[in-house]
């Protein structure tokens, strides 16, 4: 299972780099039931950190790094992830801590992936 978790982490990294322009420095994935839980650090770009110098930009960045990311996964249909875990992707829950540059994303699938 650890091999699949690492492969899933690599896909998360790849998708973020391709669609957002920056991949996280560190991605750890754990499978639990029908969830793939990804913990990421170092996901913010230099531009993001520049914007964060002004507190008025925090809400915009929080929206971009949560709601827009969820929309992205709805649009791209992560086929490679589905093939890896042999389950259908249902939805994504995600949150970001801008101050500590940490992200937690929970990928929900239609059956157990453990």
Contact map, one row per residue, 1 for C-alpha under 8 A:
111110000000000000000000000000000000000000000000000000000000000000000000000000000000000000000000000000000000000001
111111000000000000000000000000000000000000000000000000000000000000000000000000000000000000000000000000000000000000
111111100000000000000000000000000000000000000000000000000000000000000000000000000000000000000000000000000000000000
111111110000000000000000000000000000000000000000000000000000000000000000000000000001100000000000000000000000000000
111111111000000000000000000111100000000000000000000000000000000000000000000000000000000000000000000000000000000000
011111111100000000000000000110000000000000000000000000000000000000000000000000000000000000000000000000000000000000
001111111110000000000000000000000000000000000000000000000000000000000000000000000001000000000000000000000000000000
000111111111000000000000000010000000000000000000000000000000000000000000000000001001000000000000000000000000000000
000011111111100000000000001110000000010000000000000000000000000000000000000000000000000000000000000000000000000000
000001111111110000000000001000000000000000000000000000000000000000000000000000000000000000000000000000000000000000
000000111111111000000000000000000000000000000000000000000000000000000000000000011000000000000000000000000000000000
000000011111111100000000001000000000000000000000000000000000000000000000000000000000000000000000000000000000000000
000000001111111110000011001000000000000000000000000000000000000000000000000000000000000000000000000000000000000000
000000000111111111000010000000000000000000000000000000000000000000000000000000000000000000000000000000000000000000
000000000011111111110000000000000000000000000000000000000000000000000000000000000000000000000000000000000000000000
000000000001111111111111000000000000000000000000000000000000000000000000000000000000000000000000000000000000000000
000000000000111111111110000000000000000000000000000000000000000000000000000000000000000000000000000000000000000000
000000000000011111111100000000000000000000000000000000000000000000000000000000000000000000000000000000000000000000
000000000000001111111000000000000000000000000000000000000000000000000000000000000000000000000000000000000000000000
000000000000001111111110000000000000000000000000000000000000000000000000000000000000000000000000000000000000000000
000000000000000111111110000000000000000000000000000000000000000000000000000000000000000000000000000000000000000000
000000000000000111011111000000000000000000111000000000000000000000000000000000000000000000000000000000000000000000
000000000000110110011111100000000000000000100000000000000000000000000000000000000000000000000000000000000000000000
000000000000100100000111111000000000000111110000000000000000000000000000000000000000000000000000000000000000000000
000000000000000000000011111000000000000111100000000000000000000000000000000000000000000000000000000000000000000000
000000000000000000000001111100000000000111000000000000000000000000000000000000000000000000000000000000000000000000
000000001101100000000001111110000000011110000000000000000000000000000000000000000000000000000000000000000000000000
000011001000000000000000011111000000011100000000000000000000000000000000000000000000000000000000000000000000000000
000011011000000000000000001111100001111000000000000000000000000000000000000000000000000000000000000000000000000000
000010000000000000000000000111110001110000000000000000000000000000000000000000000000000000000000000000000000000000
000010000000000000000000000011111111100000000000000000000000000000000000000000000000000000000000000000000000000011
000000000000000000000000000001111111100000000000000000000000000000000000000000000000000000000000000000000000000111
000000000000000000000000000000111110000000000000000000000000000000000000000000000000000000000000000000000000001111
000000000000000000000000000000111111000000000000000000000000000000000000000000000000000000000000000000000001111111
000000000000000000000000000000111111100000000000000000000000000000000000000000000000000000000000000000000111100110
000000000000000000000000000011110111110000000000000000000000000000000000000000000000000000000000000000000111000010
000000000000000000000000000011110011111000000000000000000000000000000000000000000000000000000000000000011110000000
000000001000000000000000001111000001111100000000000000000000000000000000000000000000000000000000000000111110000000
000000000000000000000000001110000000111110000000000000000000000000000000000000000000000000000000000001111000000000
000000000000000000000001111100000000011111100000000000000000000000000000000000000000000000000000000001110000000000
000000000000000000000001111000000000001111100000000000000000000000000000000000000000000000000000000011100000000000
000000000000000000000001110000000000000111110000000000000000000000000000000000000000000000000000000011000000000000
000000000000000000000111100000000000000111111000000000000000000000000000000000000000000000000000000011100000000000
000000000000000000000101000000000000000001111111100000000000000000000000000000000000000000000000010010000000000000
000000000000000000000100000000000000000000111111100000000000000000000000000000000000000000000000000000000000000000
000000000000000000000000000000000000000000011111110000000000000000000000000000000000000000000000000000000000000000
000000000000000000000000000000000000000000011111111000000000000000000000000000000000000000000000000000000000000000
000000000000000000000000000000000000000000011111111100000000100000000000000000000000000000000000000000000000000000
000000000000000000000000000000000000000000011111111110000000000000000000000000000000000000000000000000000000000000
000000000000000000000000000000000000000000000111111110000000000000000000000000000000000000000000000000000000000000
000000000000000000000000000000000000000000000011111111001100000000000000000000000000000000000000000000000000000000
000000000000000000000000000000000000000000000001111111101100000000000000000000000000000000000000000000000000000000
000000000000000000000000000000000000000000000000111111100000000000000000000000000000000000000000000000000000000000
000000000000000000000000000000000000000000000000001111111100000000000000000000000000000000000000000000000000000000
000000000000000000000000000000000000000000000000000111111100000000000000000000000000000000000000000000000000000000
000000000000000000000000000000000000000000000000000001111110000000000000000000000000000000000000000000000000000000
000000000000000000000000000000000000000000000000001101111111100000000000000000000000000000000000000000000000000000
000000000000000000000000000000000000000000000000001101111111110000000000000000000000000000000000010000000000000000
000000000000000000000000000000000000000000000000000000011111111000000000000000000000000000000000000000000000000000
000000000000000000000000000000000000000000000000000000001111111100000000000000000000000000000000000000000000000000
000000000000000000000000000000000000000000000001000000001111111110000000000000000000000000000000000000000000000000
000000000000000000000000000000000000000000000000000000000111111111000000000000000000000000000001010000000000000000
000000000000000000000000000000000000000000000000000000000011111111110000000000000000000000000000000000000000000000
000000000000000000000000000000000000000000000000000000000001111111111000000000000000000000000000000000000000000000
000000000000000000000000000000000000000000000000000000000000111111111000000000000000000000000011000000000000000000
000000000000000000000000000000000000000000000000000000000000011111111100000000000000000000000111000000000000000000
000000000000000000000000000000000000000000000000000000000000001111111110000000000000000000000000000000000000000000
000000000000000000000000000000000000000000000000000000000000001111111111000000000000000000000000000000000000000000
000000000000000000000000000000000000000000000000000000000000000111111111100000000000000000000000000000000000000000
000000000000000000000000000000000000000000000000000000000000000001111111110000000000000000111100000000000000000000
000000000000000000000000000000000000000000000000000000000000000000111111111000000000000000000000000000000000000000
000000000000000000000000000000000000000000000000000000000000000000011111111100000000000000000000000000000000000000
000000000000000000000000000000000000000000000000000000000000000000001111111111000000000000110000000000000000000000
000000000000000000000000000000000000000000000000000000000000000000000111111110000000000000100000000000000000000000
000000000000000000000000000000000000000000000000000000000000000000000011111110000000000000000000000000000000000000
000000000000000000000000000000000000000000000000000000000000000000000001111111000000000000000000000000000000000000
000000000000000000000000000000000000000000000000000000000000000000000000111111100000000010000000000000000000000000
000000000000000000000000000000000000000000000000000000000000000000000000100111111100000010000000000000000000000000
000000000000000000000000000000000000000000000000000000000000000000000000000011111110000000000000000000000000000000
000000000010000000000000000000000000000000000000000000000000000000000000000001111111000000000000000000000000000000
000000010010000000000000000000000000000000000000000000000000000000000000000001111111100010000000000000000000000000
000000000000000000000000000000000000000000000000000000000000000000000000000001111111111110000000000000000000000000
000000000000000000000000000000000000000000000000000000000000000000000000000000111111111000000000000000000000000000
000100110000000000000000000000000000000000000000000000000000000000000000000000011111110000000000000000000000000000
000100000000000000000000000000000000000000000000000000000000000000000000000000001111111000000000000000000000000010
000000000000000000000000000000000000000000000000000000000000000000000000000000000111111100000000000000000000000010
000000000000000000000000000000000000000000000000000000000000000000000000000000000110111110000000000000000000111110
000000000000000000000000000000000000000000000000000000000000000000000000000000000100011111000000000000000000111000
000000000000000000000000000000000000000000000000000000000000000000000000000011001100001111100000000000000011110000
000000000000000000000000000000000000000000000000000000000000000000000000000000000000000111110000000000000011110000
000000000000000000000000000000000000000000000000000000000000000000000100110000000000000011111000000000000011100000
000000000000000000000000000000000000000000000000000000000000000000000100100000000000000001111100000000001111000000
000000000000000000000000000000000000000000000000000000000000000000000100000000000000000000111110000000001111000000
000000000000000000000000000000000000000000000000000000000000000001000100000000000000000000011111000000111100000000
000000000000000000000000000000000000000000000000000000000000000011000000000000000000000000001111100000111000000000
000000000000000000000000000000000000000000000000000000000000010011000000000000000000000000000111110011110000000000
000000000000000000000000000000000000000000000000000000000000000000000000000000000000000000000011111111100000000000
000000000000000000000000000000000000000000010000000000000100010000000000000000000000000000000001111111000000000000
000000000000000000000000000000000000000000000000000000000000000000000000000000000000000000000000111110000000000000
000000000000000000000000000000000000000000000000000000000000000000000000000000000000000000000000111111000000000000
000000000000000000000000000000000000000011110000000000000000000000000000000000000000000000000001111111100000000000
000000000000000000000000000000000000001111100000000000000000000000000000000000000000000000000001110111110000000000
000000000000000000000000000000000000011110100000000000000000000000000000000000000000000000000111100011111000000000
000000000000000000000000000000000000111100000000000000000000000000000000000000000000000000000111000001111100000000
000000000000000000000000000000000000111000000000000000000000000000000000000000000000000000011110000000111110000000
000000000000000000000000000000000011110000000000000000000000000000000000000000000000000000011100000000011111000000
000000000000000000000000000000000011110000000000000000000000000000000000000000000000000011111000000000001111100000
000000000000000000000000000000000111000000000000000000000000000000000000000000000000000011111000000000000111110000
000000000000000000000000000000000110000000000000000000000000000000000000000000000000001111100000000000000011111110
000000000000000000000000000000000100000000000000000000000000000000000000000000000000001111000000000000000001111100
000000000000000000000000000000001100000000000000000000000000000000000000000000000000001100000000000000000000111110
000000000000000000000000000000011110000000000000000000000000000000000000000000000000001000000000000000000000111111
000000000000000000000000000000111111000000000000000000000000000000000000000000000000111000000000000000000000101111
100000000000000000000000000000111100000000000000000000000000000000000000000000000000000000000000000000000000000111
